[in-house]
Amino acid sequence: RFRNASLSVIVLLIGLATLVFQPSSSAALSGCLEPEGQWQLGPTGVVATAGNLAVYSRGVTIEIADVTDPSNPVILGVTEIGGAPAAIAVSGTLAFVAADDEGFFVIDFANPSAPSVVGQWGGQTNQAWDIAASDDHVYVAYGRLIVVDVRDPSSPVDVARESTWAISKLELVGNFVYGASGSWLVAFDVSDPTTPEIMFHESGPYSSHLAANDQRLLMTDAGRLSVYTLDNPASPVFVTEYNDPATYFQSMAIDGTHAYITTYHDEFAIVDTTDPANPSTTATIAVPGDPRYVAVSDQTAYLTAEEGGLRIIDVADSTGPIE
């Protein structure tokens, strides 16, 4: 009787496990949020947006999701690359995914239901730590600035290498690339992509992350946020360093004069730099699951998390973000 009772318990546990892990409907597989604002589909990595689409990584796959209704996103297509994504940039219907030792991959998502890898650059001696993209060129950070012509996405070609500075992070704004090189900020004029010209370099705090638009350039290191204005894009002006001892910054995006930041304390913070001399944190919300990267588009923030999937937050009110 004891053996039969034990067997019954085992069968019961297996049945319960099957119920727990069995999706309740096909909607669960198509990407419905439960609860609203969190996509319960495991760890996610780098993220970018393209109109009503979110392009993000999960392991070595790149997924395309329709986020027209942020409360009910739907996965449209998935493709696999040959390396671990470190950064992603989007231009038109092409996604350029930096993958460290594997260089970068070019993904065509003109048909978002069937994204496909159409090209690859580098690998081994030509790695890609960070990446930015314009219509015809990709800018790669790999201990230097490398400019790659991608007019033929299937066959990317180097057109310039600027090795004066060991660039590890970069941002493209108009005709300027801003690069972080340890504790230095460097500005390159790339009006002619084949001949990047150093226009500015200035020492500051060590930077682990960089974000810029045509108004602000922000650099972070631990709990420090360095604020620059870009009235003259060739010559960023340092204004102040904002210290928030309660916030250990991890990743960052910028929209207008607001910075959207994930932290190592499982939080999402918004910092207002409208007055660049007096930045202030306008909101902080808990985001369990080790949030990593963030992208912002149309007053919506998209956060990836190591344990919490893709999270979508309404940031229309910078003092009261809503997940």
VENMO-V320095 format. One record per residue. RES is the residue in one small letter. PHI is phi in whole degrees, 0 to 359 (none if undefined). Layout:
((RES | PHI) (RES | PHI))
//
This chain:
((r | none) (f | 298) (r | 297) (n | 295) (a | 294) (s | 298) (l | 298) (s | 296) (v | 298) (i | 299) (v | 299) (l | 297) (l | 295) (i | 297) (g | 298) (l | 296) (a | 299) (t | 297) (l | 293) (v | 295) (f | 267) (q | 275) (p | 303) (s | 286) (s | 198) (s | 295) (a | 298) (a | 297) (l | 284) (s | 276) (g | 111) (c | 295) (l | 275) (e | 209) (p | 282) (e | 303) (g | 101) (q | 227) (w | 265) (q | 277) (l | 230) (g | 80) (p | 292) (t | 232) (g | 240) (v | 292) (v | 213) (a | 214) (t | 236) (a | 214) (g | 64) (n | 266) (l | 244) (a | 251) (v | 242) (y | 212) (s | 253) (r | 218) (g | 63) (v | 260) (t | 253) (i | 246) (e | 244) (i | 247) (a | 232) (d | 276) (v | 244) (t | 307) (d | 253) (p | 302) (s | 277) (n | 213) (p | 291) (v | 227) (i | 291) (l | 261) (g | 201) (v | 219) (t | 218) (e | 248) (i | 246) (g | 263) (g | 194) (a | 272) (p | 296) (a | 248) (a | 196) (i | 217) (a | 226) (v | 238) (s | 222) (g | 63) (t | 252) (l | 243) (a | 248) (f | 248) (v | 248) (a | 287) (a | 225) (d | 50) (d | 298) (e | 265) (g | 73) (f | 228) (f | 250) (v | 252) (i | 243) (d | 266) (f | 239) (a | 305) (n | 257) (p | 297) (s | 281) (a | 218) (p | 295) (s | 213) (v | 283) (v | 248) (g | 192) (q | 213) (w | 235) (g | 77) (g | 113) (q | 59) (t | 282) (n | 238) (q | 265) (a | 221) (w | 268) (d | 214) (i | 205) (a | 218) (a | 221) (s | 247) (d | 298) (d | 242) (h | 226) (v | 242) (y | 247) (v | 244) (a | 260) (y | 207) (g | 67) (r | 189) (l | 259) (i | 241) (v | 251) (v | 236) (d | 279) (v | 240) (r | 298) (d | 253) (p | 302) (s | 281) (s | 215) (p | 299) (v | 229) (d | 298) (v | 236) (a | 198) (r | 222) (e | 244) (s | 254) (t | 296) (w | 240) (a | 276) (i | 282) (s | 244) (k | 226) (l | 209) (e | 220) (l | 252) (v | 226) (g | 61) (n | 262) (f | 234) (v | 251) (y | 253) (g | 237) (a | 262) (s | 229) (g | 63) (s | 262) (w | 246) (l | 251) (v | 235) (a | 245) (f | 246) (d | 273) (v | 244) (s | 306) (d | 252) (p | 300) (t | 280) (t | 220) (p | 300) (e | 240) (i | 287) (m | 253) (f | 201) (h | 207) (e | 209) (s | 279) (g | 204) (p | 290) (y | 302) (s | 245) (s | 260) (h | 215) (l | 217) (a | 215) (a | 206) (n | 220) (d | 282) (q | 247) (r | 227) (l | 233) (l | 236) (m | 233) (t | 239) (d | 207) (a | 54) (g | 261) (r | 249) (l | 236) (s | 267) (v | 248) (y | 239) (t | 260) (l | 234) (d | 302) (n | 247) (p | 299) (a | 278) (s | 213) (p | 303) (v | 246) (f | 289) (v | 250) (t | 199) (e | 243) (y | 261) (n | 249) (d | 235) (p | 298) (a | 273) (t | 237) (y | 254) (f | 294) (q | 245) (s | 226) (m | 206) (a | 227) (i | 228) (d | 215) (g | 63) (t | 250) (h | 250) (a | 256) (y | 244) (i | 230) (t | 264) (t | 235) (y | 284) (h | 260) (d | 57) (e | 225) (f | 238) (a | 236) (i | 243) (v | 243) (d | 267) (t | 245) (t | 306) (d | 263) (p | 297) (a | 278) (n | 222) (p | 297) (s | 212) (t | 279) (t | 267) (a | 197) (t | 218) (i | 231) (a | 286) (v | 227) (p | 298) (g | 109) (d | 62) (p | 298) (r | 244) (y | 256) (v | 219) (a | 227) (v | 231) (s | 205) (d | 51) (q | 62) (t | 229) (a | 256) (y | 244) (l | 247) (t | 258) (a | 221) (e | 297) (e | 235) (g | 238) (g | 68) (l | 260) (r | 248) (i | 237) (i | 232) (d | 281) (v | 244) (a | 303) (d | 257) (s | 293) (t | 264) (g | 213) (p | 299) (i | 236) (e | 267))
//
